[in-house]
Amino acid sequence: HNNNNNNNNSSNSSEEQDGIPTEIVQQYGISTTQTICRGMDFIEFFVHVTKEDAGTTAEKIARFYDFFFDATTSVVNDGKSDIAIIAFGKIDDFGRAEQSMLFREVVVDDPQCHQAVHSDDLGTGHHIAIYVGNCEEDYKVAASNCVDGGLLWVNPQFEDKVLDVDSAMECKQF
């Protein structure tokens, strides 16, 4: 009999902490005093680039987020590729942000042939939410930057149409 059977549906208190399986608590560091609805700390995108563009694309991505969102950005090289690190939300004493987006350059022969999701009328398939600024004015500036840059697009499936700063402020999204 295998005692590590994942199909065991019993709720033995020695296997759970406040309803969270012990292995999840240990693997992801979720304490019983924190909510399990914390969101993701980071998301990493693989950016396909040509050999000629390697080493420049991550820097361009960092400048984009710095300009439009006033995000804290950095570009690092892990010995394999350049990675743009875009930080959002509060930054702790160790320099770690509440949320980060990582954009890792991956050299390919033809970046167009390696797209995992092709653009269409519904966008790229990504839908994420990020913290913007530390106050309402920061949010308003970021929304204004995106409106001025022509970056806003509304998924036709959604009823709320946020295409200007006033509606972004009212709906708390853009």
Number of C-alpha atoms within 10 A of each C-alpha: 4 5 6 7 8 7 6 9 7 7 11 11 12 8 13 14 16 12 11 16 15 16 12 13 16 10 8 8 10 16 15 12 7 9 9 11 6 9 10 9 12 15 11 13 13 14 20 22 22 17 12 8 12 17 19 13 20 26 18 13 20 22 20 15 19 16 13 18 22 20 22 17 20 17 21 14 13 9 6 9 14 20 27 26 24 25 26 25 17 14 13 9 7 6 9 14 17 18 19 23 18 22 23 24 24 18 18 15 11 12 13 12 10 13 13 10 10 11 10 8 7 12 13 12 11 7 6 6 9 13 15 19 18 11 8 12 11 14 22 18 17 22 27 19 17 19 19 13 10 10 12 15 13 14 12 10 7 8 8 13 15 20 18 15 22 13 15 18 16 9 12 14 16 23
